[in-house]
Amino acid sequence: MLLDDQPVAEFGLDSLSLVELLFSIEEHFKIDLPDNRTDLNTLTGLAGLVDDILAETAAQ
């Protein structure tokens, strides 16, 4: 079962896999994720950040 607040490391992603996932998300959504965020270690944090960036982009 996937829990939205579960650390991505518990899904079997190591740090390199997480970086690859972040690059894939950036390419798919054509966005740039900030390097200094610490809330990218859960699905909730990652999805929230992507939603925020997409909303900011749409508002411009």
PyMOL commands that set and color helices and strands:
alter all, ss='L'
color gray80, all
select helices_A, chain A and resi 8-11+15-29+43-59
alter helices_A, ss='H'
color red, helices_A
deselect
rebuild
show_as cartoon
